Amino acid sequence: MLTDAKLKSLYSSPPAERIELNDGTISGLLLRVGPRGRPTWTLRYTVKGRGGVTERGKKLAGRKFYRITLGEYPAISLLKARAQAATMLADADNGINPIERLESAATVRRGTIAELSESFLEHHCRGRLQSAGKAEWIMRDYVNPRFGDYAPKQVTRRDVIALLDDLKKRATPTATMDTRKWLSVFFNWALEREHIDFNPVSGVRSPVKSKPRERVLSLDEARAAWKAAQTEPYPSGSLICLLMLTGARLREIGNAQVGWLDRANACLDIPGEAYKTGDPTIIPLIPEAMEIVERIPKPPRGPYLITSNGGKRPVWTATPAALARIREGAEARLGRKIDRWTIHDLRRTAATHMARLGVDEIVVERVLGHRIGGVKGVYNRYRYIEEKRAALQLWASELLAEPSAAKTRGTRKARADAHPQPELVSAEQA
């Protein structure tokens, strides 16, 4: 039987492996605890009159096992956990599923945009969309500060226009356009669930238009950014360094899973459903990139390679604070101000410098993961893996070299390795 003394001991000295303990007083009340601590209460129960089978396939007479999480100890004490469990079991004996009761209550509590947006993020975005991190950022920084206390039906088209006009003055064009996009997605989600009667974003245009960015870091700027990123702690520092060494899109590295890592062939093997073009692709990892990967802590609880919570969620981007530190560190190393650059600019920078070093344009396009257009795009299924690897190694040698060494280093052989015969055809933009 669980006691307060035993719970305090488990909390202060977690076990080496995850265990599950029966309360001994309330039937079905369990405590889960693992090496990372955070003991969690769960309740396993059946509902009278519900059919089904057990997890092991045993047929039940009008019963089915359910499991519900009550919360973490010590926020939920032993006494409180037992009281909650007893109430839920009473409902279950009367044919009422406690899960359904909780969901119904949660729906009632969703009286504001802030409350409804949390449900939107949890049930529509997190773990389902590659862009969940951006959605969370937009709702947190732009939508909820303006509409958080509003009832969902209170937001009008005029309110949306006013918000976007305000963001046009104080935020970036990208942030303004993304806010309009995610507001529309959010309200469509709410409309489907009958929280609102119409989408107030419908028919509202963004007050700004995107302009193609052309920012490319000079070699000195790129080297300074690289050195600054190396001093930034995990996970943001590792993320930026890998982006610089691969020329990959942010989502490809930020959302990378441990299962995609092929150590034998030193690459990330990304399935088509996780890639922008819909085609499976391989991102070569040169030795410098593999060295970074090997230093990444092994996630104990989830599939994601670069993560801040044990692997359950990916790191969608570097934190604003981390990126600011890297920019400032680069400026300190150069002794001058640097024109503002973004994470995506690192991808353009890698491509530009590979082209400057003599890498064939079609190889640069393949490194970037662009789809080849025209007839050759249909019939040319060659994946250019070794050419991409050579091109990335050439760029890394330039990026990581000290300025004096870079002037004397020969690159003729590397350029030849990264220079295949096929002629360049048009490609889609990233």
N, C-alpha and C positions, 0 to 999 in steps of 0.2 A: 504494500500500500504506500502511495506517495505521501510524503510529509513535507512541511515547509523547510525543515533542515536538509532533506535530501535535494530539494529543488535548488536551494541556495548553493549546495555543493556542486551540482551539475552546472549551474550558471557560472560559478567562479572557476571550475575545473572541468571543461568539456571533455567528453570521451574521445578516444582516438578515432573511432568510427561512428557513423550514425546509428543510433539505437532508438527504440520505440518502447515506452514503458506504459503499462496499464495503471490507471489510477487505483484500482482495487476497491473503490467505493461506489463510483458511478459506472455502470456497465457501458462500455464503448468509449469512455473518455481516455484519451491517450496523450502522451507527451513525447514529441519527437525532438531529439537534440543530436547535433553532430559536432565535429571537431572545431567548427567556427562559432560554436555557442548558439545563441538565439533560440532557446527552447520554445517550441510551438505547440499549442493545444489543438487537438483535433478530436472530432466526435464521429464515431462509426455507429450507424444506426439503421433500422429498417422502418418503413412506413406501413402501417396496417392497411391492407387492401391493395397494395401495389405489387404487381407481378414482376417476375424476372428470375435471374440466376445469380449465383455468387460469382466472384471473380474466377474461381476454379471450375465453373461450369455446373455446379450442383444446383439442381432445380429446387426452387423454393415455392411453398404453397402461399401464393399471394403476397410474397415479400421480396424485397430487393435491398441490397446494402447500399448505403450512401455514406459519403464522408464530407464533413464540413470543417473548415478551419475557424477556430474561435479567436485566435490571437496569440501573441507572444508573452511568455513569462519574462520579467515580473510585472509588465503592464497589466496582464490578466493574472491575478493571484490564484492560488489553489482554491480558495473559498469561492471566488467569483467564477472560476471555470466550472466548478461543480454545480453552482447555481444555474449558470447558463445551460449546461448540459442537461440538467434535470428538467428545465422548462422546455427545451427542445424535444426531449424524449417524451414528455407528456403530450406535446403536439403530435408527434409521430404516432403515438398510441391511439390518437383520435383521428388518424388518417390525414393529418396535415403535415406536409413536408416542410421542415424548418428552412430549407434553402429557398423555397418558393415564398415563404413568409418574409424572409430577409430581402429578397429581390423586390417584392411588392413595397416594402417599407422604404427601400432605397429609391424607388421610383417616386414615391411621395415626397422624399426629402430633396429630390432634384428640382428645387424651386428656383434656382438661379443659373445664369450662364456659367459661372465658375463651377458649380456642382455638376451641371450637365456636361461641361467640357471634360471634366475628369473621367466621367463614364465613357465619353467619346474616345479619349486617349487610351483608356484601359481596354475597351472592348473592340475598338476599330483599328487602332494604330499600333500599339505596342505589341511586338512579336508577330505582326502581320504585314506591316509596310516597311520597306527599306527607308522611307523618308519619315519614319515615326519621330525621330529626333528633331527634325525641322518643325513638324506639326506641334510638338511639345513646346518648343522655343517660341513659336508664333503665338500660341494660346497663352503662354505664361507672360511674355514680355509685351505683347501688343493688344490682344483681345481682352483678357481678363482685367487688366488695369482700367480699361474703358467700360466694358460691359459686364464685368464680373458680378455686380449686384443687381443687374437687370433680370427680370423674368424673361424666359425665352421669347414669349410672344410680344414683349415690349420693344424689341429691337426693330427699328424701321429702316427702310431703304435710305432715308435721309440720314439716319445715324451712321450707317455704313459709309456713305459718301463723306460725311464729316470726318470719320476716322481716317479714311484713306487720304483725304486732302491734308490732314494734319501730319500723317506719316510722310507724305511727299515733301514736307518742309523740314522734318527732323530726322528722317531715317533714310537708308539707302534705297535706290530704286528696286533692288532685288527684294529687300524686306517688305516694301510696299506691295509689290506684285504677289509675293508669297502670302502676305496677310489676306489679300483679296481671295486668292486661291483656297487657302485653308478655311477661311470663313465660309466660303461657299460649300466646301466639302462637309464641314461641321453642320451647317444648317440643313443640307440635304439629308444627312444622317438623322438629324433631329426630326425632320419632316417625315421620313419613313416610319419613325416610331411615334408619330402623332403628338410630339411635344409642341409643335408649331403648326400653323395652317398654311404658311407659304415661306419660301426662302427669300429673305430681304436682300440678298446679294444678287439675285437674278436680275439681269439687265443692267447691272452696275459695272462699268468699265474701270479698269485701273487707270489712275490719273498719270501714270508714268509708263514708258515703254523701255524695254531692255535694250541696252546698247552693247554690241559685241565688245568684250574686253580685249585689249591688245597688249596688256602689261607683260613684259618679259624681263626677268631679273638678269642683270649683267652677270658675267662670270664672277666678278668680285662680290657682287651682292649675293649670288647663290652660295658661294663658298662661306660667306659670313653667316647667312641664314642656316646653312648646314651645321656649322660649328656651334651656333646658338641652340639649335634644336637638339644637338647631342647632350647639352647640359640640362635640358628640360626633362623632368622626371617622367616616368611611365604613368599613364598611357599616351599622353599627348606627344611627348618627345619621340617615342617609338613610331607613332603614326606618321608624323611629319617626315621623319627620316626615311621611312619605307616609301612614302609617296614620292620623295625626291629621287630615290634610287630605282623606282619602277615606272614612273610616268603614268601610273594608274589613276583612275577616277577615285574620288574620296570614298564613295560607297563600296567600291571593290575591295579596298584595304580595310576600311572601317567595319564593314559587315562580314569580313572573312571568317570562315569557320575552321576549327581545328581539322575537321575531316577533309577540307580542301587542300591542306598542306601535304605535298608529296616531297618528303625529305630525300628519298632516293634519287629523284630527278631534279631536285632543287627548284621547285616551282609551286605556284598556286593553281590548282585545277578547278576552275570555277564552272559550275553547271549552267546551262543555258537559261534556266528560269531565274537565276540570280544575276544575270548579266544584262546590261542595258540593251544590247542588240538582240537579245534572245538566243544567241548562239553560245555554245560552250566555248570557253577560251582558256588559254594557259598564260599565266604571267610568270616569266622566268625570274628566279631569285638568284642574283649573282652572289658570290661569297660574302660581300659586305652586307647585303640584305639578309642572307641566311644567318649571319652573325647576330644581327638585331633580333631576328625571329627566335633564335635559340635563347636569347636573354629574356624573352617575354615569359612572365610567370604562367605556369600551367593552370588554366581555369578549372577549379574543382567542381563546379556545379552546372556548367552549361556548355554550349557548343562553340561560342565565339572566341576567336583568337585574341583580339585586343579588346579588353573589357575592364570596367572599373567595379564590377559587382560579381566577380567569380564566374563569369561566362554566361549569365542569364540574359544579358543584353549587350549588344555591341557598343562600341564607342563610335557614334555617328560622325563626330567631328572633334577637332581639338577645342578645348575650352577657350572662350575669349581671353581669359587671363593668361593662359599658356601661350596663345598666339601673340599677345601683346608683349610678353616677356621675350619671345623669340625675335620679334621685330626690333625691340629695344636692344637686345643682345647683339644683333647683327649691326645695328647702327653704331653701337659702342666699339665693335671690332673695326669698323671702317673709319670711325671718327667723323662721321657725317650723317645727316638725315637721309633716309631712303624713301622714295615715293611709295605710297601705300601699296601693298600687294596682298592678295588673297591666297587661300589654299589652292584653288583651281589654277592660279597663275603659275604655281610650281610645275604643273603638268605641261602648260604651254612653254615654260622655260626649258624643261627637259627636251621637248620636241624641237625647239628652235636651236638649241645647242648641238643636238645630235645632227641636225641638218647642216649646221655650220662646220661640224667635224667631218662631213663628207658622207654621212649615212644616206643611203638611197631613200628617196621619199616614200616608196612603197613600204619599206621596212619601218620608217617612222610612223606611217599610218597603222601598220600592224601593231607596233608597240602601243600606240594610243588605243587600240581596240576598235578602230573605225571599220565599218563594213565597206567592202570594195564594191563600187557600183558597176553597172553595165553587165555585158555578157561575161567578161572575165570574172566578175564577182560571183557569177553563177557557177562557172566551171572550175575556177581556180580555188581548190580547197586546201592548197598547201598552207601550212600554219606558220611557217617562218620562225619556228621556235629558236633554232640556233642563231639565226640572223638577229632576232630580237635580243637574245642573250648577249651577242657580241656588241650590238649597238648600246645596250645598257651598260656593259662593262666599259666601253669607250667613254661614255658620258660620266660614269662614276670615276674613272681614272682622271678625268679633267676636273670634276667637282672636288674630289678629295685631295688633289695635288697641291702642294705649296706653289705659290706663283713662280718662284725661280725654277722649280722642277718642270712645271708645265711648259716653259719656253723651250726646253731642250728635249722633251720627250717625243719620240717618234710615234706616229699613229698610222703609218701607211698600211701595215698588216691588218690592224684592227678594222680600218676602213674597208679594206678589201673583203674581210670576213662578213661585214655587215652590208655588202653591196651586191645583191643578187641581180640577175639579168632581166626579169620581167619589167616592162615599162609601167610607168605610173598611170593609174586610172583614177577617176574621180571617187571621192569618198565622202561619207556623211560626216558632218561636224559632230564633235562630242556633245 
